[in-house]
Amino acid sequence: MSDLPHLTAGIDAGASSVKVVLARSDRGEGATLLGSVVQRIRRRSLEEVVRSAFEAACGEASVAPSALCYVASTGDSDAVPFRTGHFYGMTAHARGACFLDPECRAVVDVGALHARAIKMDARGKVLGHRMTSQCASGSGQFVENIARYLGVTLEDVGALSVSALAPEQVSGICAVLAETDVINMVSRGIGAADILRGIHASIAERLARLLRAAGAEGVVQLTGGPAADAGLVLALREACVAGIRGRGLDLTVRSHPQGILAGAIGAALLGARRFADLIDKGRFDVLGRDALIGTNGGGLA
């Protein structure tokens, strides 16, 4: 039974958005994504958004919740009370990044509140990691705050940044100082494109330091909400070439169109593997899998 394809869901409950992926896979290998949904939290409760996104993903994939073998959460597990099991964010992002790009051996996950660099092997096993400090100047929320102040939509941030001709240097010490820099730049008549390019360069320098500290090598995938931000991708590539203290980093930075889903993808694939392992150990009855989608979390994390 454990060798049969399994339907699983991965739910990444983040600080600013919820990502849900439904997949058909065999022990997490040779998987096919059946549906995916990303919903912003905004002023709703996180648990409300989780349930809304989960229902929408099931509808998109034409899969009834009762047909799922395993519902895996990552991020805020408390927001997914119907989960079967939970996986750490680093583990999920590493596995999801490997699925999106089998050549990658490192991940830079830029979340709403923090960023982290992850080194892994070809199967997505985490070998090392580093995370930003409490300061939010290297986070997705910081970029969103600056964009809002400049009157720029998030969708336009990347293209504007890439078009900059004279980027302005922004403080990389903390978010408060950086925001002060931005206010001063606006008062001096500096254009939004040059300000955003400076913001991206500041963030990229911090991310490059994280990658070096984590011992990253080879291909790096950018994941999280800013994965589709062309300005940040370009800035990170330039930061890796420049390196730290004049020493370049031998890294190839890539971004995938589904990079924002990496955590949810990884959770779904890891859930399939765990389900198959539990079947082998006799801990799950495949015919009784409807009971897995309960309200108490399953206690299997």
N, C-alpha and C positions, 0 to 999 in steps of 0.2 A: 504493500500500500504506500510506503513512504517514497517509492520511486515515481509515483504518479504526480502530474503537475498539480500544484496547489494554488488556490486563489488567496491572496493575502492583501492587507491594506497597511500602508505606512502613513502615520500622522505625525507631522513635525509641527508642534505647537510652539511657535516662537513668540518674541516679545512684541512684534508689530504685525505679524501675519501668520496664518495657518496654511500649511501645505499638506495635501492629501494625495496619495498615489495608490492605485489598485494595480496589482501585477499578477500574472500567471507565471509561475516558475517551478523549477525542480531543484530543491535544496539551494535556492538562490542562484542557480546557474542557468544560462540560456533563457533568461526571463523576457517576457513581453509586457510592456506597460499597456494597460487596458483603459486607463482614464486618470486624469489628474486635475486638481483644482487648487487655486491659490486665492485666499480671501484675506483682505486686510481686516484687522481687528477694529480700528478706529475707536468708537465709543461703546462698542458692545462688550459683553463679558466674554472672556476667552473661551469658556466652556460652550457658550452659545455659538460662537464662530466655529469651534471644532465640530459640533454636531451639524451645523449648516453645511460646512465644507465636506464633511464625510458623506452626508446624504446626497449632495450634489455630485460628488465623485462616483458614488454608486450608481446614480442615475446616468451619468455620462458613459459609464462602462457597461450599463445594462446588467448589473450584478446586484442581487438581493443581499443585504447584510448577512442573512442567515446562510448564504453560500460561502462565506469567507471562512477559511480554516484558521486564520490568525490575524488579529488586529494589533499591530506593533506601534507603540508610541516612541517619540524621541522629543527632546526639549522638555516642556512642562508636562510631566506625566499626570499630575493631578487634574489637569484639564481634560483628560481622556478617561473618564471613569469606566468606560466599557472596553478598555484595552484588554488584550490577552496577556501582553508582556511589554516590557520597556527596554530600550537600548540607549546607551550613552550617546550624546550628540557627536562626539569625535568618531566613535565607531561607525555610526550611521553615515556621517558625511564621507568618511574614508571609503566605505563600501559603495555608496552611491556614486562617488566620483570615479571609482574604478569601473563601474558599470557604464558611465557616460563616456569615459575615455580610458580604455584598458592600458594605455601607455603611461598614464600619470602615476607618479610615486610620491606626490605631495599635494596637499590641499591648503588653500587659504580660505577659510570660512569667515566671511564678514557678516556678522549679525547686526541686529538693531542696536545692541548695547555693548558689544565687544567683538573682537576679532581673534582668531587663533590660527596658527600654522600647524599642520599635521603631516608627519612623515609616515609613510606606510609601505608595505610590500605589494607585490602584484595581485594579491588576493584581498587587499584592503585591510590587512592587519596593522594596527597602529604601532609604530616603532618609536615614536617620539612626538612631543608637541610643546608648544609655547603659546601663551595667551596674553593679550594686552592687559595692562593694569586697569584700575577702576576708572581712569579717565576715559571719557566717551569720544575723544577726538579721533579715534580710529574706527568709528562705528558707522553703520548705515544711518542711524538716527541723526547723527551729527550732520551728515550730508543732506539729509532731508530737511533739517532745521535751517541750514544755510540756503538751500534752494527756496524754501518758503520765504525767507527774508528777502531774497533777491527777486521773488515773484516768478520763479522758474518752475515748471512742472518737472517731476522726477523723470518722466520720459524724455525730456529735452536736455537733461543735465549732461549726459555723456557726449552727445553731438556738439554741444556748446563748448565743453571742455576741450575736445579734440581740435576745435576751430581756433583756439586761442593763439594769439600772435606774440603777446608779451606777458607771460604768466607772472603773477605777483606771488612773492614768498609769504607764506602763512605760518604762524607759530605752530609747531608740532608738539609743544610741551603739554598743553591742556586745551580743552574745548572752550573754556571761558576766554582765554587769551586769544585763541583763534577767532572766536566770534567778535571780539573787540577789534582785531585786525580787519575783519570783513567790514565792520561798521565804518572804520576809518577809511577803508578803500572806497566804499560807496560815496562817502562824503567828498573824496578827492576826485570822483568821477571815473573811477576804474570800471571797466565793463564787466558784465557778469561772466563772460567766457574766460577772461584772464583770472578772475577771482576763483572760479570753479577749478581751473587748471592748477592753481596754486593749492587749493584744498586737496585735490587728488594727489598732487606731488607730496604733500605733507603726510597724507595717509599712507601712500605707497612706500615712503621711506620707513615708516614704522612696520609695515607688513614685511618689507625686505629684511629688516632686523629680526623679526620673528622667524622667518624662514631660515635664516642663517643659524639662529639659536637652536632651532629644531633639527638642524642637520639635514635639511631638505636637499634633494638631488634630482636632476632630470626634469621631467615634465611636471608642472604645477597647474592644477585646476583651481580657478576662482569659483567659489560657491557662495550661496546666500543670496539675499535680495540684490546686491550690487553686481552680481555676476554678469548681468547684461549691460552694465555701465561701461561703454567703450572708453570713456575718459579715464576711469580707474584702471582698466586693463592696460591701456597704453602707458599710464604713469607707472604702474607696477613693472612693466617690461623695462622701462627706462631706468627705474630704480635698481633693478637687478643688474643691468648692464653697468651702471655707475658703481654699484656695490657699496660696501661699507668701508669708509676710510680709504677710498680709492681702489679697493680690491673688488672686482666684479664677482657676481654670483653666477655660476654656470647653470642657469635655470631657464627653462622654456615655459613661459606663462601662457596658458590657454584659458578660454572661456567657452562654455557650452550653452546653447540656447535654453537648455533645461537645468542649468546650474542652480537655479533657485530651488529646484525640487530634489537636490542631491540627498538631503537628510531624510526626506520622506521615502525616496527610492531605496536608500540603504536600509531603512527600517523595514520596508516591505520585503526586501530580499533576505534580510537576517531573520525576519519572522518566518519565512518559508523554510529556511534551514533549521531553525529551532523546532518548528512544528514537525518536520521530518524526523529529527533526532528524538523527539518525545514519543513519536509513533513507534520508532524502533525500540524504545525502552518500555513500551507498553503503558505509557502514561496518558495517552489520548485514544479515545475510540473514534475513528474516522466517521463512523455512521452516526455518532452523537455530537457532531461538531456544531450543530445549531446552538448548543448550550454555551459555546465559547463566547458568544456575543452577549454577555450578561451586563450587570450593572455594578459589579464589585471589583472589576479589574483583573479577575482571574488569579491573581497572586503568583504569577509565574515569572516575574521579572528576575 
